[in-house]
Amino acid sequence: MKSISENEVLSAIDSLENRIEDLIKEKDQMYLENQSLKDENSELIEDYKEMKQKNSLAKDKAETILDRLNEIENSA
């Protein structure tokens, strides 16, 4: 059985501490990115709702114009 020296243990601990610090930084970065994506998603949902409403209004106006044109055509 191989004996592990104190220096090897300390080196392993330092390595683990560095990896943990890297993971914490990565987690923080991912959290910020996730928040940004959530905000962007909310904005896109609002934009979609507005566009859908505008599309509906445009469709209604187009149908009204077509109805008027049909009335004019039928009365002539």
Distance bins in CASP14 RR format, pairs under 12 A and 6 or more apart:
PFRMAT RR
TARGET T0000
AUTHOR 0000-0000-0000
RMODE 2
METHOD distances of the structure
MODEL  1
2 8 0 0 0 0 1 0 0 0 0 0 0
3 9 0 0 0 0 0 1 0 0 0 0 0
4 10 0 0 0 0 0 1 0 0 0 0 0
4 11 0 0 0 0 0 1 0 0 0 0 0
4 12 0 0 0 0 1 0 0 0 0 0 0
4 13 0 0 0 0 0 1 0 0 0 0 0
5 11 0 0 0 0 1 0 0 0 0 0 0
5 12 0 0 0 0 0 1 0 0 0 0 0
6 12 0 0 0 0 0 1 0 0 0 0 0
6 13 0 0 0 0 0 1 0 0 0 0 0
7 13 0 0 0 0 0 1 0 0 0 0 0
7 14 0 0 0 0 0 1 0 0 0 0 0
8 14 0 0 0 0 0 1 0 0 0 0 0
8 15 0 0 0 0 0 1 0 0 0 0 0
9 15 0 0 0 0 0 1 0 0 0 0 0
9 16 0 0 0 0 0 1 0 0 0 0 0
10 16 0 0 0 0 0 1 0 0 0 0 0
10 17 0 0 0 0 0 1 0 0 0 0 0
11 17 0 0 0 0 0 1 0 0 0 0 0
11 18 0 0 0 0 0 1 0 0 0 0 0
12 18 0 0 0 0 0 1 0 0 0 0 0
12 19 0 0 0 0 0 1 0 0 0 0 0
13 19 0 0 0 0 0 1 0 0 0 0 0
13 20 0 0 0 0 0 1 0 0 0 0 0
14 20 0 0 0 0 0 1 0 0 0 0 0
14 21 0 0 0 0 0 1 0 0 0 0 0
15 21 0 0 0 0 0 1 0 0 0 0 0
15 22 0 0 0 0 0 1 0 0 0 0 0
16 22 0 0 0 0 0 1 0 0 0 0 0
16 23 0 0 0 0 0 1 0 0 0 0 0
17 23 0 0 0 0 0 1 0 0 0 0 0
17 24 0 0 0 0 0 1 0 0 0 0 0
18 24 0 0 0 0 0 1 0 0 0 0 0
18 25 0 0 0 0 0 1 0 0 0 0 0
19 25 0 0 0 0 0 1 0 0 0 0 0
19 26 0 0 0 0 0 1 0 0 0 0 0
20 26 0 0 0 0 0 1 0 0 0 0 0
20 27 0 0 0 0 0 1 0 0 0 0 0
21 27 0 0 0 0 0 1 0 0 0 0 0
21 28 0 0 0 0 0 1 0 0 0 0 0
22 28 0 0 0 0 0 1 0 0 0 0 0
22 29 0 0 0 0 0 1 0 0 0 0 0
23 29 0 0 0 0 0 1 0 0 0 0 0
23 30 0 0 0 0 0 1 0 0 0 0 0
24 30 0 0 0 0 0 1 0 0 0 0 0
24 31 0 0 0 0 0 1 0 0 0 0 0
25 31 0 0 0 0 0 1 0 0 0 0 0
25 32 0 0 0 0 0 1 0 0 0 0 0
26 32 0 0 0 0 0 1 0 0 0 0 0
26 33 0 0 0 0 0 1 0 0 0 0 0
27 33 0 0 0 0 0 1 0 0 0 0 0
27 34 0 0 0 0 0 1 0 0 0 0 0
28 34 0 0 0 0 0 1 0 0 0 0 0
28 35 0 0 0 0 0 1 0 0 0 0 0
29 35 0 0 0 0 0 1 0 0 0 0 0
29 36 0 0 0 0 0 1 0 0 0 0 0
30 36 0 0 0 0 0 1 0 0 0 0 0
30 37 0 0 0 0 0 1 0 0 0 0 0
31 37 0 0 0 0 0 1 0 0 0 0 0
31 38 0 0 0 0 0 1 0 0 0 0 0
32 38 0 0 0 0 0 1 0 0 0 0 0
32 39 0 0 0 0 0 1 0 0 0 0 0
33 39 0 0 0 0 0 1 0 0 0 0 0
33 40 0 0 0 0 0 1 0 0 0 0 0
34 40 0 0 0 0 0 1 0 0 0 0 0
34 41 0 0 0 0 0 1 0 0 0 0 0
35 41 0 0 0 0 0 1 0 0 0 0 0
35 42 0 0 0 0 0 1 0 0 0 0 0
36 42 0 0 0 0 0 1 0 0 0 0 0
36 43 0 0 0 0 0 1 0 0 0 0 0
37 43 0 0 0 0 0 1 0 0 0 0 0
37 44 0 0 0 0 0 1 0 0 0 0 0
38 44 0 0 0 0 0 1 0 0 0 0 0
38 45 0 0 0 0 0 1 0 0 0 0 0
39 45 0 0 0 0 0 1 0 0 0 0 0
39 46 0 0 0 0 0 1 0 0 0 0 0
40 46 0 0 0 0 0 1 0 0 0 0 0
40 47 0 0 0 0 0 1 0 0 0 0 0
41 47 0 0 0 0 0 1 0 0 0 0 0
41 48 0 0 0 0 0 1 0 0 0 0 0
42 48 0 0 0 0 0 1 0 0 0 0 0
42 49 0 0 0 0 0 1 0 0 0 0 0
43 49 0 0 0 0 0 1 0 0 0 0 0
43 50 0 0 0 0 0 1 0 0 0 0 0
44 50 0 0 0 0 0 1 0 0 0 0 0
44 51 0 0 0 0 0 1 0 0 0 0 0
45 51 0 0 0 0 0 1 0 0 0 0 0
45 52 0 0 0 0 0 1 0 0 0 0 0
46 52 0 0 0 0 0 1 0 0 0 0 0
46 53 0 0 0 0 0 1 0 0 0 0 0
47 53 0 0 0 0 0 1 0 0 0 0 0
47 54 0 0 0 0 0 1 0 0 0 0 0
48 54 0 0 0 0 0 1 0 0 0 0 0
48 55 0 0 0 0 0 1 0 0 0 0 0
49 55 0 0 0 0 0 1 0 0 0 0 0
49 56 0 0 0 0 0 1 0 0 0 0 0
50 56 0 0 0 0 0 1 0 0 0 0 0
50 57 0 0 0 0 0 1 0 0 0 0 0
51 57 0 0 0 0 0 1 0 0 0 0 0
51 58 0 0 0 0 0 1 0 0 0 0 0
52 58 0 0 0 0 0 1 0 0 0 0 0
52 59 0 0 0 0 0 1 0 0 0 0 0
53 59 0 0 0 0 0 1 0 0 0 0 0
53 60 0 0 0 0 0 1 0 0 0 0 0
54 60 0 0 0 0 0 1 0 0 0 0 0
54 61 0 0 0 0 0 1 0 0 0 0 0
55 61 0 0 0 0 0 1 0 0 0 0 0
55 62 0 0 0 0 0 1 0 0 0 0 0
56 62 0 0 0 0 0 1 0 0 0 0 0
56 63 0 0 0 0 0 1 0 0 0 0 0
57 63 0 0 0 0 0 1 0 0 0 0 0
57 64 0 0 0 0 0 1 0 0 0 0 0
58 64 0 0 0 0 0 1 0 0 0 0 0
58 65 0 0 0 0 0 1 0 0 0 0 0
59 65 0 0 0 0 0 1 0 0 0 0 0
59 66 0 0 0 0 0 1 0 0 0 0 0
60 66 0 0 0 0 0 1 0 0 0 0 0
60 67 0 0 0 0 0 1 0 0 0 0 0
61 67 0 0 0 0 0 1 0 0 0 0 0
61 68 0 0 0 0 0 1 0 0 0 0 0
62 68 0 0 0 0 0 1 0 0 0 0 0
62 69 0 0 0 0 0 1 0 0 0 0 0
63 69 0 0 0 0 0 1 0 0 0 0 0
63 70 0 0 0 0 0 1 0 0 0 0 0
64 70 0 0 0 0 0 1 0 0 0 0 0
64 71 0 0 0 0 0 1 0 0 0 0 0
65 71 0 0 0 0 0 1 0 0 0 0 0
65 72 0 0 0 0 0 1 0 0 0 0 0
66 72 0 0 0 0 0 1 0 0 0 0 0
66 73 0 0 0 0 0 1 0 0 0 0 0
67 73 0 0 0 0 0 1 0 0 0 0 0
67 74 0 0 0 0 0 1 0 0 0 0 0
68 74 0 0 0 0 0 1 0 0 0 0 0
68 75 0 0 0 0 0 1 0 0 0 0 0
69 75 0 0 0 0 0 1 0 0 0 0 0
69 76 0 0 0 0 0 1 0 0 0 0 0
70 76 0 0 0 0 0 1 0 0 0 0 0
END
